[in-house]
Amino acid sequence: MFKQISLLILLALISTNSIAAKKTQIPVSAFNQMPMVQQPIISPDGENIAVITNQGDQTQVSIVPFNDPGAMKTIVALGEDKYRIESIYWANNQRVLVSVTQPFRASARQLRTSHLYSASIAGGDVVELKKRLSKKATQWEFYRSTPHLLSLLKKEPNHILVTVNDIRDNYYSSVFKVDIRNGDFEKYISNGKKIVGWHVNSVGDILMAVGRGTGDNSDTRYIYTRKNNDADWQLIKERKSFEGETFEPVLYEPETNSVIVISDYKLSKDALWRYDITSGEYNLLGKAPGNFDIDRAITQLDGDLRKVVGFSYTEHFVKRVYFDKNNQTLNQQISNLFQKSGLQAFVSNWDKNKQRYMIYAVSDTRPGQYYLFDRKNPKIVPWYGMYPSLLNEKLAAVTPFKFKARDGMNLNGYITLPIGIKNPPLIVHPHGGPYGVRDKQYFDPFVQLFASRGYAVLQVNYRGSGGFGNRYLTSGYEKWGKEMQTDLIDAVNWVKKEKLADTHNSCIAGASYGGYAALAAGYQTPKQFKCIVSIAGVGDMDSQIIHWRRKNGKSYVNNIVNVEGKSLKHISPLFHTNKFEAPVLLIHGKVDQQVSYRQSEAMYEALKEADKEVELELFKFGTHHLNDAVNRKKAMGLMIEFIDEHLKS
């Protein structure tokens, strides 16, 4: 298909963004914006592209003609940090579905609700798809009744399926068919089995569902299948968390009476299997090399059916493996063409007839850039990029490294060294999660902001990080404030041994679990760091455990964090503030559902009482992530100003 692409044309297009070293410092504003474009998708007929665009503090949904990128038109616009556009989908060639979240206050709790809109690409016609409630509906009923898109219906372009936690099904997930033109709701399937997840194909057949137990069995999942929409549900698998092999269903194949699953069966790492319901046997479909886990299954429509066509895994960048020759050849050609310019590229989406394609290309030193390809035209054409003001800047390389922890475990991570600076100050930047999450080699605006200011940046895939098989993951269980913490210090010592940065002139800055790790360093290694930045970090582990249990995280607490059920004050920074020596910056969103902002408030008060240097910044509408323009801009500014003050003074 791609034989006619001119490599010279492609390289010429990429070279128009050639990078030259500059003596002037890159402004913070080049990093602290939300990406200019997000989630671009081609319409089914290939005529238009829908995309989330960010300009200043405003987030929009825009429509761009495929053949005329300059004719961008906004159809939905939201301002500042209160509202956020989460995702978009083409319902048909004339309407786009828009998922939006916004603050919601109920019983003195600050939450966020999800809302679904249907917008005409012509503009001026936006319909909220909202289930009608009685006038006596409570705040919580309103909160629970917000719809979430389940499926587009291929043969009914004016209808979709959504899930709603319906009061008539005891607030478990029910399925409704919705007319996207006027918002009319019709009950499609009731929930009689405490279903928490439905699997549906493009023509509306719901052939697999996942239910949840209650009480002492709340950590048990029940997988059901059926041959068609009129058949009875059959229980085909019961699995209790942290017992036996993992079992993540992808789709049900009625023709083989099998379920495609991601499981760690036999291999001690996630791989792709076909599970035969009749025999209970697993047949391996694909696995990643070495100890790498599969990240996800890749699915595509084949006629009316969705089929698994491959899988992806992450080494340093994401790798994609396809089972059929056409898909593998297409993506390999694209990958090879862009690799000549040091970019990682793949086909991100295409139109219904597979005539027009969008390609995404990125590297560690180049932010994401989109390209268009039309089979009628042998050129790959640059489209919009995520951080266009950085395309001509020379950014610091992100380099993988391996090291041994003090107990001999082999670990890995990334070191980013600022350009042209010898023995730079060091910022340790632990990732969040912590379990199942990992750092990768991709461009990261936070890492590159730090490096542009002359700092080396250390990212560590400490034990418990995901993607490297079961042993790497489970070795982090129960290790908050213990080996997971010393892994970071061991990585710092590796940097010192290799003489890559000035480890005596260092700060630690992280978010979520990374925020906890930063605070833990404050009392465990008080002389190592000159400053500490904690974004949405945990200070009191006992309080956090109560929060997890309330959020149905019983199995997480019992099997990963605190198996013995004892108090965790000994690894809670809140109770060791007298040992802190470094100044602390605390940043937290007041609508954070993962870690309450009260954690940072309590940490601030405890540090103040201990007469320590501390600053606190709360964002009124901020969530757990810095994913809106207003808060990201302010947080990045506070971070870099704070770090500069303590590492450059």
Secondary structure, 3 states (H helix, E strand, C coil): CCCCCCHHHHHHHHHCCCCCCCCCCCCHHHCCCCCCEEEEEECCCCCEEEEEEEECCEEEEEEEECCCCCCCEEEEEEECCCCEEEEEEECCCCEEEEEEEEEEEECCEEEEEEEEEEEECCCCCEEECCCCCCCCCCHHHHHHCCCEEEEECCCCCCEEEEEEECHHHCCCEEEEEEECCCCCEEEEECCCCCEEEEEECCCCCEEEEEEECCHHHCCEEEEEECCCCCCCCEEEEEEECCCCCCCEEEEEECCCCEEEEEECCCCCCCEEEEEECCCCCEEEEECCCCCCCEEEEEEEEECCEEEEEEEEEECCCEEEEECCHHHHHHHHHHHHHHHCCCCEEEEEEECCCCCEEEEEEECCCCCCEEEEEECCEEEEEEEEECCHHHCCCCCCCEEEEEEECCCCCEEEEEEECCCCCCCCEEEECCCCCCCCCCCCCCCCHHHHHHHHCCCEEEEEECCCCCCCCHHHHHCCCCCCCCHHHHHHHHHHHHHHHHCCCEEEEEEEEEECHHHHHHHHHHHHCCCCCCEEEEECCCCCHHHHHHHHHHCCCHHHHHHHHCCCCCCCHHHCHHHHHHHCCCCEEEEEECCCCCCCHHHHHHHHHHHHHCCCCEEEEEECCCCCCCCCHHHHHHHHHHHHHHHHHHHCC
